[in-house]
Amino acid sequence: MDKHFLVVVLIALSCTIYGNTNSLLNTAPPLPPIVDLGADTSICPGESLLLDATVTGSATYLWQDGSTNPTFSVTQEGAYSVTVTEGGESASDTINVSVFDIPDFNLGQDTTLCAGDSLEIDVSEYGVNVLWPDGSRGDRYTLTSTTRVLVEFRTDDGCWVSDDIEATFVPQPPVELGEDIEICEGESAVLDASVAGNVSYVWNDGSTEPIRTEMTGGTYAVTVSDGGCAASDSVNLTVNAVPVIDLGPDTSICDGEPLTLDVSEFSGSVFWPDGSTGSTYTVMQTTRLEVQVFENGCTATDEIQITYNEPPVLDLGPPTVSLCQDEPYVIQTQDPSAAYIWNDGSTKTSLTVDQSGTYWVEAEKNGCISTDTIEVELNSEPQLDLGGSIDACEGEAVTLDAGNPGATITWQDGTTGPLFTVLESGTYSVTVEAGACLVEEQVSVQFRFTPEVDLGEDLSACTGEVLTLEPFVSNADILRWQDGSSGFSLQVNTSGLYWLEAEVDGCTDRDSVFVTFQGAQLIDLGEDRAVCDDQATFLRAGSSGDNVRWSTGASGTTLLVEEPGLYWVEVDDGICAARDSVELEFLPCGTDNIYVPSAFSPNGDDSNEELQVFIHPAYEVMEYQIYIFDRWGGLVFEARDPNATWDGRIDGIEAQEGVYVYMIEVTFMDGQGVTEGIKYGDVSVIR
C-alpha cells in the first residue's frame, strides 16, 4: 500500500503548493544560489578588501575579470561583480568599492642644521593632536637636537597617514669674546675671537682679524664661519672716565674750628688717611692729607695743606653781671695786641656802660676772630607790700603776692615764687632778690571759725521713689538749700544736683550731692524665633556686676541654650530690677530644612499626584530655583516658585516611569542669617 503525505513548501513568491509528495519530489525545480557581496563600501589607500561569494555545495564562480575563485581581493576602487552557478541555477551580485581620499601628508626632506637653530614641525593644517617624543601634545613641535620624528594619525575615515623626518644638528664654531669689559681712560682692551680650524672672521665694522686691541667704548660683535655653520658673539666695552677729585686750595683756619672736607658730589668710593670711607672728613689740627677715590674701577688722588692759627684770648667775665646801683660799669678785655670792635662800634680795649643790657665785642688776631658777650643788670631796689595783717575764714586759702616779676623770691619755708598760699593762722615772711638788691617783709594771718556741711556720696534710686537728704552740719547759724528752703532736711524725687550752704559769723561752707532717679534697665532677649539645631545658641542679659537669674537656675550674663522652649531672665543692678522672656524653636539649618519626597504617582487616582517640595515655614525664602532632569540629562521641569509642583508631565506628555534627578538652588533666611545652598537628589515616578 502506497503512503501519501501532505507537504507545504515556502518559496520566494510566498505560495503554498499542495500535492502528492511522490510527484513533488520528482518535479520541483532547483533553487538558485544566494549571493551577497554586501553593501557598497570604501577602503583606505594601500588596504585590500576580500570579497567572498562562497556558497555551500559544488558551485562555480565567475568574477568580472574572468577569475573563478570563490573570493576576490580588491585594492582599487570600482564595481566588482560575481556570478555563482549551482545545479544549473545562477545568481549574481555587484558591489561598488571606493577608496577614501587622504591628505597629502609630508613633513619635508631630512635636513641638517647648525646647533642653536631650530626646526618647527607644523601639522596644524591637518587638525590633529600629536603625542610628541618629549611627551607633549599639540599640533606643533620644535626640534633643537638631532632627532628622527615619525608622525602618524588616523583620518576621520579611519585611514592611517604617516611620514617621518630626521633633523641633524652640527656644532657651531665655539666663538667666545667673554664678559663685558670696563677699562679706564688711557687703557686698552684685547678682544680675542680666535677659534681652531679653518674659519673666517667678520667684525661688525668689517674687519677680519681674529684679535684686535681697542681703546674706544662700544659694542664689538664678530661672526665666525667654518663654511657650513656660523656663530656670533658680542662684547660691550665701556671706557670709564678717570674720576676728578678736588679738595680745594691749601688753607689756614683758626684753632678750635673744625674743617670739613666734603666730596659728597663724588659717587664712587672714597678712602681718607685714617681708613674711613665717608663722603666727608673733619680736620681739627695742622696737617697735609691725601684722599684717594675709586669709581668704575678707576682711581684718582688729591692733596691739601691745612694750617691752624691761634685766635686771640677774650673773656669778658661771667655771662651775667648784676649790680644794685646806678653807677657805670667798665667791661675789660685781656689782649692789647688784638683789634676790637664793640656792639656800639667803638674800638677801644674796654667799654663803660651805664644801663642794663647785653654787650658784645669781637677781637681779631692773625686772621682769627674771638667773640664774647656779657649781660649787665643795673637793678633798683624792689618794691614789696604784703599788707601788714589779714583776717579770713577757716578753710579758705589766703594768697600772699610778693610781686616783682623776674626777681628771686624766697618764703619763710624755703619755697620760691611770687605767690604763697596760707591755710593756717601765723606770721609769714618773704625775701625778694633782684640782681644785687635784697628786700624782706613779714605779714600776720588770722583765720575765723567756719561751719562744716556734709551731704554724703551721690545717690541713686528708682524712678517713683522719694529720697530724704539729711546732711551733717556743725556750728551753723544759717542754712540755705538750693531751692531757698532752710530746714535741716530736704525731700527729692527728681534727678539733679542739690546743695546746702551753712553760715556762721560771715564764714560759710557748702556741699552738694547728685541724685539720679533711673528706670529699670532695658532687658531684651529678642523676638521669639527659630535657631539652628546644630549650632550653639546663647542668650545674653545684663552686664558685669548685675545680679542675673535665668529660668534654668543659671546666674551668669550669658546662657547656653541646648533645648527648645520658653526662657526668662531677671536682672537686678542693685537699684532697679527688670525681666524679659523669649521662646526658641530648634530647626535644621542650610538645605537640611528642605524636604523632597522620594517618589510620587501621577496615575490619576487623586493620591500623591504631584511632586511638592517642602521648606519649613519658619524660614523666609528669598530666591528659589528647581531643575528636574531625566536619566540622560535632559531638563524636564524647572520653576522659581517654591510652591510650584510637577505633575509628572513633560511638555504635556506623561513622563515615563523611572528615576529623575533634581537640583534645588535656594537662598533663605535661617538661624545663621542669609544662607545660600544647593540640594541634589532623585525622585521616582511611579504609575
C-alpha positions as CSV (number, residue, x, y, z in Angstrom):
1,M,0.0,0.0,0.0
2,D,1.4,3.4,-1.0
3,K,1.9,6.1,1.7
4,H,0.8,9.6,0.9
5,F,1.9,12.8,2.8
6,L,0.6,16.5,2.7
7,V,3.7,18.8,2.3
8,V,3.7,22.6,2.5
9,V,6.8,24.4,0.8
10,L,7.5,28.1,1.2
11,I,9.3,29.6,-1.8
12,A,10.4,33.1,-2.6
13,L,6.9,34.0,-4.0
14,S,5.2,33.0,-0.8
15,C,3.0,30.5,-2.5
16,T,1.7,27.3,-0.9
17,I,1.7,24.1,-3.0
18,Y,-0.4,21.1,-2.1
19,G,0.2,17.7,-3.7
20,N,1.4,14.2,-3.6
21,T,5.0,14.0,-2.4
22,N,6.0,11.4,-4.9
23,S,5.2,13.7,-7.8
24,L,6.5,16.8,-5.9
25,L,9.9,15.4,-5.3
26,N,10.2,14.3,-8.9
27,T,9.1,17.6,-10.5
28,A,10.3,20.6,-8.2
29,P,12.9,22.9,-10.0
30,P,16.3,23.5,-8.2
31,L,16.6,26.9,-6.3
32,P,19.3,29.4,-7.4
33,P,22.2,30.0,-5.0
34,I,22.1,33.0,-2.7
35,V,24.9,35.5,-3.5
36,D,25.6,38.6,-1.3
37,L,28.8,40.7,-1.6
38,G,27.5,43.1,1.0
39,A,26.7,46.8,0.8
40,D,28.9,49.2,-1.2
41,T,31.9,50.2,0.8
42,S,35.2,52.2,0.9
43,I,38.7,51.2,1.8
44,C,41.8,53.2,2.7
45,P,44.7,53.6,0.2
46,G,47.1,50.7,0.3
47,E,44.5,48.4,2.0
48,S,42.8,45.4,0.4
49,L,39.2,44.1,0.7
50,L,38.5,40.4,0.3
51,L,35.1,39.8,-1.4
52,D,33.7,36.3,-0.5
53,A,31.0,34.8,-2.7
54,T,31.3,31.3,-1.3
55,V,28.1,29.2,-1.1
56,T,27.6,25.6,0.2
57,G,27.7,22.9,-2.3
58,S,29.5,22.4,-5.6
59,A,29.2,25.8,-7.2
60,T,31.2,27.6,-9.8
61,Y,32.2,31.3,-9.7
62,L,32.8,33.9,-12.4
63,W,34.1,37.4,-11.5
64,Q,34.0,40.5,-13.7
65,D,37.7,40.0,-14.6
66,G,37.1,36.3,-15.6
67,S,38.6,34.8,-12.4
68,T,36.8,31.8,-10.9
69,N,37.8,31.7,-7.3
70,P,35.1,32.0,-4.7
71,T,36.9,35.0,-3.2
72,F,38.3,38.2,-4.9
73,S,40.8,40.7,-3.4
74,V,40.1,44.4,-4.1
75,T,42.8,47.1,-3.8
76,Q,41.4,49.7,-6.2
77,E,38.0,51.4,-6.4
78,G,35.5,50.2,-8.9
79,A,32.4,48.0,-9.5
80,Y,33.0,44.3,-8.7
81,S,30.5,41.6,-9.7
82,V,30.3,37.8,-9.4
83,T,28.0,35.1,-10.9
84,V,27.6,31.9,-8.9
85,T,26.2,28.8,-10.7
86,E,25.0,25.7,-8.8
87,G,22.8,22.8,-10.1
88,G,22.2,24.7,-13.3
89,E,20.9,27.8,-11.5
90,S,22.9,31.1,-11.4
91,A,22.8,34.2,-9.2
92,S,24.8,37.4,-9.4
93,D,25.7,40.4,-7.1
94,T,27.7,43.6,-7.6
95,I,29.4,45.8,-5.0
96,N,30.9,49.3,-5.6
97,V,34.2,49.9,-3.8
98,S,35.6,53.4,-3.4
99,V,39.0,54.5,-2.0
100,F,39.0,57.2,0.7
101,D,40.8,60.4,-0.1
102,I,43.6,61.1,2.4
103,P,45.6,64.3,2.9
104,D,48.9,64.7,1.2
105,F,50.9,64.5,4.4
106,N,54.6,65.4,4.0
107,L,56.9,66.6,6.9
108,G,59.6,67.6,4.3
109,Q,63.0,66.3,3.5
110,D,65.6,65.2,6.1
111,T,67.7,68.3,6.8
112,T,70.9,69.4,8.5
113,L,71.0,72.5,10.7
114,C,73.5,74.3,12.9
115,A,73.5,73.9,16.7
116,G,71.4,76.7,18.2
117,D,69.0,76.7,15.3
118,S,65.6,75.0,15.5
119,L,63.2,73.3,13.2
120,E,59.4,73.5,13.8
121,I,57.2,70.7,12.6
122,D,53.7,72.1,12.0
123,V,50.7,69.8,11.4
124,S,48.1,72.3,12.4
125,E,46.5,72.2,8.9
126,Y,45.6,68.6,9.5
127,G,43.7,69.3,12.7
128,V,45.4,66.5,14.7
129,N,46.7,66.4,18.3
130,V,50.1,64.6,18.2
131,L,51.9,62.9,21.1
132,W,55.5,64.1,20.5
133,P,58.7,62.4,21.6
134,D,59.0,64.6,24.8
135,G,55.5,63.6,26.0
136,S,53.9,66.9,25.0
137,R,50.8,67.1,22.8
138,G,49.8,69.6,20.2
139,D,50.0,70.4,16.5
140,R,53.5,71.9,16.6
141,Y,56.9,70.6,17.8
142,T,60.3,72.3,17.7
143,L,63.5,70.3,17.2
144,T,66.7,71.6,18.7
145,S,68.8,68.5,18.7
146,T,69.5,65.6,16.3
147,T,66.2,63.6,16.1
148,R,64.1,61.4,13.8
149,V,60.4,62.1,14.3
150,L,57.6,59.8,13.0
151,V,54.1,61.3,12.9
152,E,51.1,59.1,12.1
153,F,47.4,59.7,12.7
154,R,44.0,58.3,11.7
155,T,41.8,60.4,9.4
156,D,38.1,60.8,10.1
157,D,37.5,57.9,7.6
158,G,39.7,55.7,9.8
159,C,42.7,55.6,7.5
160,W,46.2,55.9,8.8
161,V,48.5,58.6,7.5
162,S,52.2,58.9,8.4
163,D,55.5,60.5,7.5
164,D,58.9,61.0,9.2
165,I,61.7,63.4,9.1
166,E,65.2,63.5,10.5
167,A,66.9,66.7,11.6
168,T,70.7,66.6,12.2
169,F,72.3,69.4,14.2
170,V,76.0,70.1,13.7
171,P,78.1,72.2,16.2
172,Q,78.8,75.8,15.5
173,P,82.3,77.3,15.8
174,P,83.0,77.9,19.6
175,V,83.4,81.7,19.5
176,E,83.6,83.4,22.9
177,L,84.5,87.0,23.5
178,G,84.0,86.8,27.3
179,E,82.1,89.0,29.7
180,D,81.6,92.7,29.0
181,I,84.7,94.8,29.7
182,E,85.3,98.0,31.6
183,I,88.6,100.0,31.3
184,C,89.7,103.4,32.4
185,E,90.5,106.3,30.0
186,G,94.0,105.7,28.5
187,E,93.8,101.9,28.9
188,S,93.2,99.4,26.1
189,A,91.4,96.0,25.9
190,V,92.3,93.0,23.8
191,L,89.4,91.3,22.0
192,D,90.2,87.7,21.1
193,A,87.8,85.7,18.9
194,S,90.3,83.0,17.9
195,V,88.9,79.6,17.1
196,A,90.9,76.5,16.0
197,G,90.4,75.3,12.4
198,N,89.9,76.8,9.0
199,V,87.5,79.6,9.9
200,S,86.9,83.2,8.8
201,Y,86.1,86.3,10.9
202,V,83.9,89.3,10.2
203,W,83.5,92.0,12.9
204,N,80.7,94.5,12.9
205,D,83.0,97.2,11.5
206,G,84.0,94.9,8.6
207,S,87.5,94.0,9.9
208,T,88.5,90.3,9.6
209,E,91.4,89.7,12.0
210,P,90.7,87.3,14.9
211,I,92.4,89.5,17.6
212,R,92.1,93.3,18.0
213,T,93.1,95.9,20.6
214,E,90.6,98.7,21.4
215,M,90.5,101.9,23.5
216,T,87.1,103.2,22.4
217,G,83.9,102.2,24.1
218,G,81.1,100.5,22.2
219,T,79.7,97.1,21.3
220,Y,82.0,94.8,19.3
221,A,80.4,91.8,17.5
222,V,82.1,89.1,15.5
223,T,80.8,86.3,13.3
224,V,83.0,83.2,12.9
225,S,82.2,80.8,10.0
226,D,83.6,77.4,9.2
227,G,82.0,77.3,5.8
228,G,78.9,75.5,7.0
229,C,77.8,76.9,10.3
230,A,78.4,80.4,11.7
231,A,78.5,81.6,15.3
232,S,78.4,85.1,16.7
233,D,79.3,86.8,19.9
234,S,79.5,90.3,21.1
235,V,81.0,92.2,24.0
236,N,80.3,95.7,25.4
237,L,83.5,97.7,26.0
238,T,82.9,100.5,28.4
239,V,85.6,103.2,28.8
240,N,85.1,104.8,32.2
241,A,86.3,108.3,32.9
242,V,89.1,108.8,35.5
243,P,87.4,110.4,38.5
244,V,88.0,114.0,39.2
245,I,88.5,114.9,42.8
246,D,89.4,118.4,44.2
247,L,89.8,119.2,47.9
248,G,90.4,122.9,47.0
249,P,93.5,125.1,47.7
250,D,95.7,124.9,50.8
251,T,94.0,126.9,53.6
252,S,94.5,128.4,57.0
253,I,91.9,128.4,59.8
254,C,91.7,129.2,63.4
255,D,92.2,126.8,66.3
256,G,89.1,125.1,67.5
257,E,87.3,125.4,64.2
258,P,86.7,122.1,62.5
259,L,87.3,122.0,58.8
260,T,85.1,119.5,57.0
261,L,86.3,118.3,53.6
262,D,83.2,117.3,51.5
263,V,83.4,115.1,48.4
264,S,79.7,114.1,48.5
265,E,79.3,115.1,44.9
266,F,81.6,112.2,44.0
267,S,79.6,108.9,43.6
268,G,82.5,106.5,43.8
269,S,84.4,105.0,46.8
270,V,86.5,107.3,49.0
271,F,89.5,106.4,51.2
272,W,90.8,109.0,53.7
273,P,94.2,108.9,55.6
274,D,92.6,107.2,58.7
275,G,91.0,104.5,56.5
276,S,87.5,105.9,56.7
277,T,85.3,105.9,53.6
278,G,82.6,108.5,54.2
279,S,81.9,111.4,51.9
280,T,83.2,113.9,54.5
281,Y,86.3,114.2,56.6
282,T,86.8,116.6,59.5
283,V,90.2,118.1,60.3
284,M,91.0,119.7,63.7
285,Q,94.8,120.3,63.5
286,T,97.5,121.4,61.1
287,T,98.1,118.6,58.6
288,R,98.8,117.7,55.0
289,L,96.4,114.9,53.8
290,E,95.7,112.9,50.7
291,V,92.4,111.4,49.6
292,Q,92.1,108.5,47.2
293,V,88.9,107.9,45.2
294,F,87.7,105.0,43.1
295,E,84.9,104.9,40.6
296,N,84.1,102.3,38.0
297,G,87.5,100.6,38.6
298,C,89.4,103.9,38.1
299,T,91.3,105.9,40.7
300,A,92.5,109.4,41.4
301,T,94.1,111.3,44.3
302,D,94.3,114.9,45.6
303,E,96.2,116.7,48.5
304,I,95.6,119.7,50.6
305,Q,97.7,121.6,53.3
306,I,95.7,122.8,56.3
307,T,97.3,125.2,58.8
308,Y,95.6,126.1,62.2
309,N,96.3,129.6,63.8
310,E,95.5,130.5,67.5
311,P,92.7,133.0,67.9
312,P,93.1,136.0,70.4
313,V,92.3,135.3,74.1
314,L,89.0,137.1,75.0
315,D,87.0,136.8,78.3
316,L,84.6,139.5,79.5
317,G,83.9,137.6,82.7
318,P,80.7,135.8,83.9
319,P,77.8,135.7,81.4
320,T,75.8,138.0,83.7
321,V,76.8,140.8,86.0
322,S,74.1,142.1,88.3
323,L,74.5,145.2,90.5
324,C,72.2,147.1,92.9
325,Q,73.4,150.5,92.0
326,D,73.1,153.3,89.5
327,E,76.8,153.8,88.9
328,P,78.5,153.0,85.5
329,Y,80.2,149.6,84.9
330,V,83.5,149.0,83.0
331,I,83.8,145.9,80.8
332,Q,87.6,144.9,80.3
333,T,89.4,142.8,77.6
334,Q,92.8,140.9,78.1
335,D,94.9,141.1,74.9
336,P,96.1,144.7,74.0
337,S,97.6,143.4,70.7
338,A,94.3,142.4,69.2
339,A,91.9,144.6,67.3
340,Y,88.5,145.1,68.9
341,I,85.0,146.2,67.8
342,W,82.2,146.6,70.3
343,N,78.4,146.3,69.6
344,D,78.2,150.2,69.7
345,G,81.0,150.5,67.0
346,S,83.8,151.6,69.4
347,T,87.2,150.0,69.1
348,K,88.9,150.5,72.5
349,T,90.1,147.7,74.7
350,S,87.3,148.4,77.3
351,L,83.7,149.7,77.3
352,T,81.9,151.7,80.1
353,V,78.1,151.1,80.4
354,D,75.5,153.0,82.5
355,Q,72.4,151.0,81.7
356,S,71.3,147.3,81.8
357,G,71.7,145.4,78.5
358,T,73.6,142.8,76.5
359,Y,77.1,143.8,75.3
360,W,79.4,142.0,72.9
361,V,82.9,142.5,71.5
362,E,84.8,140.9,68.5
363,A,88.6,140.5,68.7
364,E,90.8,139.8,65.6
365,K,94.4,138.5,65.6
366,N,96.3,136.5,62.9
367,G,93.2,136.3,60.8
368,C,91.3,134.6,63.7
369,I,88.3,136.1,65.5
370,S,87.1,135.6,69.0
371,T,83.8,137.0,70.4
372,D,82.3,137.2,73.8
373,T,79.1,138.5,75.3
374,I,78.1,139.8,78.8
375,E,74.7,140.6,80.3
376,V,74.8,143.7,82.6
377,E,72.0,144.2,85.0
378,L,71.9,147.5,86.9
379,N,69.0,147.0,89.3
380,S,66.9,149.3,91.5
381,E,65.7,148.1,94.9
382,P,62.4,146.0,94.5
383,Q,59.1,147.3,96.0
384,L,57.4,144.9,98.5
385,D,54.0,145.2,100.4
386,L,52.2,142.1,101.9
387,G,49.5,144.2,103.7
388,G,50.5,144.1,107.3
389,S,47.8,141.7,108.8
390,I,45.0,139.7,107.2
391,D,41.7,138.1,108.6
392,A,40.0,135.2,106.7
393,C,37.5,132.3,107.2
394,E,38.8,128.9,108.3
395,G,39.0,126.6,105.3
396,E,39.7,129.5,102.9
397,A,43.1,130.0,101.3
398,V,44.9,133.3,101.6
399,T,47.3,134.1,98.7
400,L,50.2,136.3,99.5
401,D,51.7,138.1,96.5
402,A,55.3,139.4,96.6
403,G,55.1,140.9,93.1
404,N,58.4,141.9,91.4
405,P,58.3,139.7,88.3
406,G,61.7,138.3,87.3
407,A,63.1,138.6,90.8
408,T,64.2,135.7,93.0
409,I,61.5,135.3,95.8
410,T,62.0,133.0,98.8
411,W,59.4,132.5,101.5
412,Q,60.0,131.5,105.2
413,D,59.6,127.8,104.4
414,G,62.1,127.8,101.5
415,T,59.5,127.8,98.7
416,T,60.1,130.2,95.9
417,G,57.9,132.2,93.5
418,P,55.8,135.4,93.8
419,L,52.7,133.7,95.3
420,F,52.4,131.8,98.6
421,T,49.2,130.1,99.8
422,V,48.3,130.4,103.6
423,L,45.9,127.8,105.2
424,E,46.7,128.3,108.9
425,S,47.0,131.4,111.2
426,G,50.5,132.7,111.8
427,T,53.3,135.1,110.8
428,Y,54.8,134.7,107.3
429,S,57.9,136.3,105.7
430,V,59.4,136.7,102.2
431,T,62.8,137.7,100.8
432,V,62.9,139.4,97.3
433,E,66.2,139.4,95.5
434,A,66.6,141.4,92.2
435,G,70.1,141.2,90.9
436,A,72.3,142.5,93.7
437,C,69.3,144.0,95.6
438,L,67.6,142.3,98.5
439,V,64.3,143.2,100.5
440,E,62.5,141.3,103.3
441,E,58.9,141.7,104.8
442,Q,56.5,139.9,107.3
443,V,52.7,139.6,107.5
444,S,50.2,138.2,110.2
445,V,47.3,136.0,109.0
446,Q,44.4,135.0,111.3
447,F,41.5,132.5,110.4
448,R,38.0,132.7,111.9
449,F,35.9,129.5,112.7
450,T,33.9,128.1,109.6
451,P,30.9,125.7,109.9
452,E,31.0,122.2,108.3
453,V,28.4,120.7,105.9
454,D,28.4,117.1,104.5
455,L,25.7,115.7,102.2
456,G,27.4,112.4,101.7
457,E,28.1,110.4,98.5
458,D,26.0,110.8,95.3
459,L,22.7,108.8,95.5
460,S,20.7,106.7,93.1
461,A,17.1,105.4,93.3
462,C,14.4,104.0,91.0
463,T,12.0,106.4,89.4
464,G,8.9,107.0,91.6
465,E,10.8,106.7,94.9
466,V,11.3,109.8,97.3
467,L,14.7,110.3,98.9
468,T,15.3,112.5,102.1
469,L,18.6,114.4,102.2
470,E,19.7,114.6,105.8
471,P,23.1,116.4,106.0
472,F,25.7,116.5,108.8
473,V,26.0,120.2,109.9
474,S,28.2,121.6,112.8
475,N,28.2,125.1,114.4
476,A,26.0,126.9,111.8
477,D,23.7,129.8,112.4
478,I,22.1,129.9,109.0
479,L,21.1,127.1,106.5
480,R,20.3,127.7,102.8
481,W,19.2,124.9,100.3
482,Q,19.5,125.5,96.6
483,D,15.7,125.9,96.4
484,G,15.8,128.7,99.1
485,S,14.5,126.5,102.0
486,S,16.2,126.5,105.3
487,G,15.3,123.2,107.0
488,F,17.6,120.5,108.3
489,S,16.4,118.0,105.6
490,L,15.1,118.1,102.0
491,Q,12.9,115.5,100.2
492,V,13.6,115.0,96.5
493,N,12.1,112.8,93.7
494,T,13.8,114.1,90.5
495,S,17.4,113.7,89.3
496,G,19.6,116.7,89.8
497,L,22.4,118.5,91.8
498,Y,21.3,119.5,95.3
499,W,23.4,121.8,97.6
500,L,23.3,123.1,101.2
501,E,25.2,126.2,102.5
502,A,25.8,126.8,106.2
503,E,27.0,130.2,107.6
504,V,28.4,131.5,111.0
505,D,30.0,134.9,111.7
506,G,30.3,135.6,107.9
507,C,32.1,132.4,107.1
508,T,30.3,129.7,105.0
509,D,30.7,126.1,103.9
510,R,28.8,124.4,101.1
511,D,28.4,120.7,100.0
512,S,26.5,119.2,97.1
513,V,25.2,115.8,96.1
514,F,24.0,114.5,92.7
515,V,20.8,112.4,92.9
516,T,19.9,110.1,90.0
517,F,16.5,108.6,89.5
518,Q,16.7,105.9,86.9
519,G,14.2,103.4,85.4
520,A,14.8,99.7,85.3
521,Q,17.4,98.8,82.7
522,L,16.1,97.5,79.4
523,I,16.4,93.7,79.1
524,D,15.7,92.4,75.6
525,L,16.2,88.7,74.7
526,G,14.8,89.4,71.2
527,E,11.7,88.1,69.4
528,D,10.6,84.5,69.7
529,R,12.5,82.7,66.9
530,A,13.8,79.6,65.4
531,V,17.5,78.8,65.6
532,C,19.8,76.2,64.1
533,D,19.7,72.8,65.9
534,D,23.4,72.1,65.0
535,Q,24.9,75.3,66.4
536,A,25.4,76.7,69.9
537,T,22.8,79.4,70.8
538,F,23.5,81.9,73.5
539,L,21.1,84.4,75.3
540,R,22.7,87.4,76.9
541,A,21.3,89.8,79.5
542,G,22.7,92.3,82.0
543,S,26.3,93.3,82.4
544,S,29.2,92.7,84.8
545,G,28.2,93.4,88.4
546,D,24.4,92.8,87.8
547,N,22.6,90.1,89.7
548,V,21.2,87.9,86.9
549,R,18.8,84.9,87.4
550,W,17.7,82.7,84.5
551,S,14.7,80.4,84.3
552,T,17.1,77.4,84.3
553,G,18.6,78.5,87.6
554,A,21.8,79.8,85.9
555,S,23.2,83.1,87.2
556,G,25.7,84.4,84.5
557,T,25.1,87.2,82.0
558,T,25.3,84.5,79.2
559,L,23.1,81.4,78.9
560,L,23.9,78.4,76.6
561,V,20.6,77.1,75.2
562,E,20.6,73.4,74.4
563,E,16.9,72.6,74.1
564,P,13.9,74.5,72.6
565,G,11.5,76.1,75.0
566,L,10.5,79.3,76.8
567,Y,13.4,81.1,78.7
568,W,13.1,84.1,81.0
569,V,15.7,86.2,82.9
570,E,15.6,88.7,85.8
571,V,18.4,91.3,86.1
572,D,18.9,93.4,89.2
573,D,21.6,96.2,89.0
574,G,21.4,96.9,92.7
575,I,18.9,99.7,92.2
576,C,16.2,98.5,89.8
577,A,15.2,95.1,88.5
578,A,13.9,94.1,85.0
579,R,12.6,90.9,83.3
580,D,12.2,89.5,79.8
581,S,11.5,86.2,78.1
582,V,11.8,84.5,74.7
583,E,10.7,81.2,73.1
584,L,13.2,79.4,71.0
585,E,12.4,76.7,68.4
586,F,15.2,74.4,67.2
587,L,15.2,73.7,63.4
588,P,17.7,72.3,60.9
589,C,19.6,75.0,59.0
590,G,21.0,75.2,55.5
591,T,19.5,72.8,52.9
592,D,18.6,70.3,55.6
593,N,15.3,72.1,56.1
594,I,14.3,71.3,52.5
595,Y,12.3,68.0,52.2
596,V,11.7,66.4,48.8
597,P,9.7,63.2,48.6
598,S,11.5,60.2,47.2
599,A,8.6,59.2,44.8
600,F,5.1,60.2,43.6
601,S,2.5,58.5,41.4
602,P,0.8,60.7,38.8
603,N,-1.6,58.0,37.8
604,G,-5.0,59.7,38.1
605,D,-6.1,58.1,41.4
606,D,-6.0,61.5,43.2
607,S,-3.3,60.3,45.6
608,N,0.2,61.6,45.6
609,E,-0.4,63.0,42.1
610,E,2.2,65.8,42.1
611,L,5.8,66.4,43.4
612,Q,5.8,69.1,46.1
613,V,9.0,70.5,47.7
614,F,8.5,71.4,51.4
615,I,10.5,74.2,53.1
616,H,9.9,74.8,56.8
617,P,7.6,77.9,57.1
618,A,9.9,79.4,59.8
619,Y,12.4,80.3,57.0
620,E,11.9,83.2,54.6
621,V,12.7,82.0,51.1
622,M,14.4,84.9,49.2
623,E,15.4,83.1,45.9
624,Y,14.4,79.6,44.7
625,Q,15.1,77.6,41.5
626,I,14.4,73.9,41.0
627,Y,15.6,71.8,38.0
628,I,14.5,68.2,37.3
629,F,16.4,66.1,34.7
630,D,15.8,62.7,33.1
631,R,18.5,60.0,33.2
632,W,20.0,61.3,30.0
633,G,20.5,64.8,31.5
634,G,17.6,66.4,29.7
635,L,15.7,69.1,31.5
636,V,12.1,68.1,32.1
637,F,10.9,70.6,34.6
638,E,12.0,73.9,36.2
639,A,10.4,76.5,38.4
640,R,11.2,79.6,40.5
641,D,8.2,79.4,42.8
642,P,8.9,77.3,45.9
643,N,5.2,76.4,45.9
644,A,5.3,75.1,42.3
645,T,4.6,71.4,41.7
646,W,5.5,68.9,39.0
647,D,2.6,66.8,37.6
648,G,4.8,64.2,36.1
649,R,4.4,65.5,32.5
650,I,7.0,66.7,30.0
651,D,5.6,69.2,27.5
652,G,2.1,67.9,28.3
653,I,3.1,64.2,27.8
654,E,3.2,61.8,30.7
655,A,6.8,61.1,31.7
656,Q,8.0,57.5,31.7
657,E,8.3,55.6,35.0
658,G,11.8,55.8,36.4
659,V,14.2,57.8,38.4
660,Y,14.6,61.6,37.8
661,V,17.4,63.8,39.3
662,Y,16.6,67.2,40.9
663,M,18.8,70.2,41.8
664,I,17.5,73.0,44.0
665,E,19.2,76.3,44.4
666,V,17.8,78.3,47.3
667,T,18.7,81.5,49.3
668,F,16.7,82.0,52.5
669,M,16.9,83.5,56.0
670,D,17.5,80.9,58.8
671,G,19.1,80.9,62.2
672,Q,22.5,81.6,60.6
673,G,21.3,84.6,58.7
674,V,21.2,84.7,54.9
675,T,22.1,81.2,53.7
676,E,22.7,80.0,50.1
677,G,22.6,76.3,49.3
678,I,22.3,73.7,46.6
679,K,20.4,70.4,47.2
680,Y,20.7,67.4,45.0
681,G,18.7,64.2,44.9
682,D,16.4,61.9,42.9
683,V,12.7,61.2,42.8
684,S,10.9,58.2,41.3
685,V,7.9,58.5,39.0
686,I,5.5,55.5,39.7
687,R,2.4,54.9,37.7
